[in-house]
């Protein structure tokens, strides 16, 4: 799921994105892996704990972003 699709399902005005972990992989830091807690602003409950992966292909510098849970 892309950033746009994820934010359509979990808009930032209704949900708070709290980063819980981040790590970088690859010799040139081409992969960033971030973990989040998605918190409902109305209830304060954690509704989702997704992982966002951003990978930059060094041949052509194409970047892809995926959300998984």
N, C-alpha and C positions, 0 to 999 in steps of 0.2 A: 504494500500500500504506500502511495506517495505522501509527501507532506501535505499537499492540498486535500487529498482524500481523507487523511487522518483528521485534519483540522475541520473538515466539514462534519465529520461524525462527533468530534470532541472540540467544539469551538472554545477559544481561549476566554471568551466572556462568561462562559458557564463552568469551565473547568480550569483548574490550576495545574500547570506542568511543573513538577518538582524533580529535578535531576538527582538521582541517587548514586550513580556510578558512571565513570567514563574511563575508557581505555583506548589506546591507539595501537594498531598493529601494522606491520610492514616496515621494511627498512627505511622508507621515506615517509612513514606516517600516513600511508594512503588509505587506511581503513580506520574510521572512528566508530566506536560502539558505545552508545549511551543508554543507560537504563533510567526509567522515569516512574514516578507514581503520578497517576492522573487522579486528581481530587475534585469531587463535586463541591463547588463553592457553597451550595445551599445546605448540604448535610455535613460536610467536612469528612465524608467517607472516601476511602480510596476505591475507585471504581475499576481501575485497570492498572497493570504494571507492565507496560510495553517496553520493547527495546528498539531503538532507532539506530540503523546502520547506514553510514555514509561511506561509499567507496569511490575513490578517484582512480580511474584507469590511467596509468602513466603514459600509455601510447595514445595520444590524442587528447588527453586530459578531460575525458568524459566523466561526469560524476553521476552516480545513482544513489538514491535514498530509499530505504525500505523501513517500514514499521512492522514489527512482529510481536505477537503476544501469545 
